[in-house]
Amino acid sequence: MPRTNFDELLEAGVHFGHLKRKWNPAMAPYIFMERNGVHIIDLHKTVIKIDEAANALKQIAKSGRKILFVATKKQAKEIVEEQISAVNMPFVTERWPGGMLTNFPTIRKSVKKMSVIDRMEQDGTFKNLAKRERLQIMRQRAKLEKNFGSIADLTRLPAALFVVDVMKEYIAVLEAKRLNIPVFAIVDTNSDPNVVDFAIPANDDASKSISLIITIIAGAIREGLEERKIEKEKDVSAKEKKAGDEREQAETKRARVRRGEEDEEGDSSDESEERGKRPARPRRRSAVAAAGKEGGAVQGTAKPKSEQEEADSSE
């Protein structure tokens, strides 16, 4: 199901392009007609492109990566700040700092300066400084906050870049292309859609048009984040269940071993009781003792000699 429709885009004025003399021929496939010297954008193709971009950004958000939004135009600043800060994504609404992507480590140093100043304020180091030094540091902190405050959570290069006006933010687009970062952009009839990966043909000057598209994109990102959260909860519950099953199996195994030991002790006690109840068997005499007794018995039963035999022997 599409995230928007023709009537909604028409009401927001998304179909208005630039003057005919300012057009870029590469936008010809997305132009429906010309009226009063102004090109009219084909909204049917805009609906399709919005869905493609929203689905791709949803998957990026679901994977846990960051999407950097760039909108330094006056009409888009407040809209981007309000909608994108709600989904906890980084954005740039002031001047684009040159080398923000290609020289990202240097930009991170500037962001870290803010945290250093905050730490000085918390641990009481400010009290040891002169008033003039404190004012200078606070002015520096305010300037850094203005330029880099919205990207303080961006600890690595973003996974994608969303640009409101390709012509105005051409430096950001060039840096992203150099680093092979996919670029999503609202492209008007005076811009080249081939310089970006996901072009959304729409009016990039009207605040209503920008607000509608940014709201749809922010909603898609929110969906991706919610799905990621649900998947994490499922993984945690599955791990807990697995750990519970393993504990239960271990307890069952220990109980079985304990039961087996008790059975063995019971059997040994029964055997000892039966052994005590049995009558004592007579001891077997050894063969030597038996033979000696038999020899004694034979000698004891020998007949005594007669008187004649004794007289003969004495003579």
C-alpha positions in Angstrom: 0.0 0.0 0.0 1.5 3.4 -1.0 2.4 5.8 1.9 0.7 8.7 0.2 -1.7 9.4 -2.7 -2.1 11.7 -5.7 -4.6 14.0 -4.0 -2.5 14.5 -0.9 0.5 15.5 -3.0 -1.6 17.8 -5.2 -3.0 19.6 -2.2 0.5 20.2 -0.8 1.7 21.7 -4.1 4.3 19.0 -4.8 3.6 19.1 -8.5 4.9 22.7 -9.1 8.3 22.8 -10.8 10.5 25.6 -11.9 10.2 27.8 -14.9 10.7 26.2 -18.3 13.9 28.2 -19.0 15.5 26.8 -15.8 14.8 23.2 -16.4 17.3 20.3 -16.5 16.7 18.0 -19.5 17.5 15.0 -17.3 14.2 15.6 -15.4 12.2 15.1 -18.6 10.9 11.6 -17.6 9.4 13.1 -14.4 7.7 16.2 -16.1 4.0 15.8 -16.9 3.4 19.0 -18.8 4.1 22.7 -19.0 1.6 25.4 -17.9 2.1 29.1 -18.1 5.8 28.7 -18.5 6.1 26.4 -15.5 6.8 22.7 -15.6 4.3 20.4 -13.8 5.8 17.2 -12.1 4.1 13.9 -12.7 2.8 13.0 -9.3 2.1 9.3 -10.1 5.9 8.9 -10.5 6.4 10.9 -7.3 4.2 8.5 -5.3 6.3 5.5 -6.6 9.6 7.2 -5.9 8.5 8.2 -2.3 7.6 4.6 -1.6 11.0 3.3 -2.9 12.9 5.8 -0.9 10.8 5.3 2.3 11.2 1.5 2.1 15.0 1.7 1.6 15.4 4.2 4.5 13.2 1.9 6.7 15.6 -1.0 6.1 18.6 1.2 6.9 17.0 2.3 10.2 16.0 -1.2 11.0 19.6 -2.3 10.7 20.5 0.2 13.4 22.5 2.6 11.2 22.3 6.4 11.0 20.8 8.6 8.2 22.1 12.1 8.0 19.6 14.8 6.8 20.8 17.9 5.2 18.5 20.9 4.8 20.0 24.4 5.0 17.2 26.1 3.2 15.1 28.5 5.2 11.8 26.7 4.3 13.1 23.3 5.4 15.1 24.1 8.6 12.4 24.0 11.2 10.6 21.1 9.5 13.7 18.9 9.5 14.6 19.8 13.1 11.1 19.0 14.4 10.5 15.8 12.4 14.0 14.2 12.4 14.9 15.0 16.0 11.8 13.0 17.0 13.3 9.8 15.4 16.8 10.5 16.9 18.6 10.9 13.6 21.4 13.4 12.9 20.8 16.5 10.7 22.4 19.6 9.4 20.3 22.7 9.2 23.0 25.4 9.3 26.0 25.8 7.0 27.3 22.5 5.6 30.9 22.3 7.1 33.2 21.4 4.2 34.8 18.0 4.6 32.2 16.8 7.1 32.2 13.3 5.5 35.6 13.2 3.7 37.4 14.6 6.8 35.1 13.1 9.4 37.8 12.6 12.1 38.5 16.4 12.3 34.8 17.1 12.6 34.6 14.6 15.5 37.4 16.5 17.3 35.3 19.7 17.1 32.3 17.7 18.5 34.5 16.4 21.4 35.5 20.0 22.3 31.9 20.5 23.3 32.0 17.6 25.7 35.3 18.9 27.1 33.8 22.3 27.8 30.8 20.7 29.5 33.1 18.6 31.7 35.0 21.8 32.7 31.7 23.4 33.6 30.7 20.4 35.8 33.9 19.8 37.6 34.3 23.4 38.7 37.3 24.3 36.4 35.4 27.4 35.2 35.6 28.9 38.6 39.4 29.1 38.4 39.3 31.0 35.1 39.1 34.7 34.5 35.8 36.1 33.4 37.0 37.0 30.0 38.3 33.4 29.4 35.0 32.0 30.5 33.1 34.2 28.1 35.4 33.2 25.2 34.9 29.5 26.0 31.1 29.9 26.3 31.0 31.7 22.9 33.0 28.9 21.4 30.7 26.4 22.9 27.6 28.2 21.5 29.2 28.2 18.0 30.0 24.5 18.1 26.5 23.7 19.4 25.0 25.7 16.5 27.1 23.9 13.8 27.6 20.4 15.3 25.1 20.0 18.1 22.7 18.0 15.9 25.4 15.5 14.9 26.9 15.0 18.4 25.6 11.4 18.4 27.1 10.6 15.0 30.2 8.6 16.0 30.8 7.1 12.5 30.0 7.9 8.9 26.3 7.7 8.2 24.8 4.9 6.2 22.8 7.3 4.0 22.3 10.9 3.2 19.0 12.7 2.7 19.1 16.0 0.9 16.3 18.5 0.4 17.8 20.6 -2.4 20.4 19.0 -4.6 21.5 22.3 -6.2 22.0 24.0 -2.8 23.7 21.0 -1.1 25.9 20.0 -4.0 29.0 19.8 -1.8 27.3 17.3 0.6 26.2 15.2 -2.4 29.8 15.2 -3.9 31.3 14.1 -0.6 28.8 11.3 -0.2 29.3 10.1 -3.7 33.1 10.1 -3.2 32.6 7.8 -0.1 30.0 5.6 -1.9 27.3 6.7 0.6 23.8 6.4 -1.0 22.0 9.7 -1.4 18.3 10.3 -1.2 17.1 13.7 -2.4 14.1 15.8 -3.2 14.8 16.8 -6.8 13.1 19.7 -8.6 12.9 20.3 -12.3 16.1 22.4 -12.3 18.2 19.6 -10.8 19.9 16.5 -12.2 18.4 13.3 -10.7 21.3 11.2 -11.9 23.7 12.5 -9.3 21.7 10.8 -6.5 20.7 7.2 -5.9 17.1 7.7 -4.9 15.5 10.8 -6.5 12.1 12.1 -5.4 10.7 14.4 -8.1 8.9 17.1 -6.1 8.8 20.8 -5.3 11.7 21.6 -3.0 10.8 25.3 -2.5 7.3 25.1 -0.9 7.3 24.4 2.9 4.1 22.3 2.6 5.7 20.0 0.0 8.8 19.6 2.1 6.8 19.0 5.2 4.7 16.3 3.6 7.7 14.3 2.2 9.8 14.7 5.4 6.9 13.5 7.5 6.5 10.4 5.3 10.2 9.6 5.5 10.3 10.2 9.3 7.3 7.8 9.6 9.1 5.1 7.6 12.2 5.5 9.8 10.1 5.2 12.9 8.6 2.0 11.6 12.1 0.6 11.0 13.2 1.5 14.6 10.1 -0.1 16.1 10.6 -3.3 14.2 14.2 -3.4 15.3 13.1 -2.9 18.9 10.5 -5.8 18.6 13.2 -8.1 17.1 15.5 -7.3 19.9 12.8 -8.1 22.5 12.1 -11.4 20.7 15.8 -12.2 20.7 16.1 -11.4 24.4 13.0 -13.5 25.3 14.3 -16.4 23.1 17.7 -16.3 24.9 16.0 -16.2 28.3 13.8 -19.1 27.4 16.8 -21.1 26.1 18.7 -20.4 29.3 15.7 -21.4 31.4 15.4 -24.7 29.5 19.1 -25.4 30.0 18.8 -24.7 33.7 15.8 -27.0 33.9 17.6 -29.8 32.1 20.6 -29.4 34.4 18.4 -29.5 37.5 16.6 -32.6 36.1 19.9 -34.3 35.5 21.2 -33.5 38.9 18.0 -34.8 40.5 18.4 -38.1 38.5 22.0 -38.5 39.7 20.9 -37.8 43.3 18.1 -40.4 43.0 20.5 -43.0 41.6 22.9 -42.5 44.5 20.0 -42.9 47.0 18.9 -46.1 45.2 22.5 -47.5 45.4 22.7 -46.6 49.2 19.3 -48.4 49.7 20.4 -51.5 47.9 23.7 -51.7 49.9 21.8 -51.3 53.2 19.3 -54.1 52.2 22.2 -56.4 51.4 23.8 -55.8 54.8 20.5 -56.5 56.6 20.0 -59.7 54.7 23.6 -60.7 55.4 23.0 -60.2 59.2 19.8 -62.3 59.2 21.5 -65.3 57.6 22.8 -68.2 60.0 26.5 -68.4 60.3 28.0 -71.2 58.3 30.5 -73.6 60.0 34.1 -73.0 59.1 35.7 -75.4 56.8 38.7 -77.3 58.2 41.8 -77.2 56.2 43.0 -80.4 54.5 46.2 -80.6 56.6 44.3 -80.3 59.9 41.8 -82.9 58.7 44.6 -85.3 57.7 46.4 -84.8 61.1 43.3 -85.6 63.0 42.6 -88.7 60.9 46.3 -89.9 61.6 45.8 -89.4 65.3 42.6 -91.3 65.3 44.3 -94.2 63.5 47.2 -94.2 66.0 44.8 -94.0 69.0 42.8 -97.1 67.8 45.9 -99.4 67.5 45.5 -102.7 69.5 47.8 -103.2 72.6 50.5 -105.8 72.5 49.9 -109.2 74.3 52.1 -110.5 77.3 53.7 -113.2 75.1 54.8 -110.7 72.6 56.3 -108.5 75.3 58.2 -111.5 76.8 59.6 -112.4 73.5 60.7 -109.0 72.9 62.5 -108.7 76.3 64.4 -111.9 75.7 
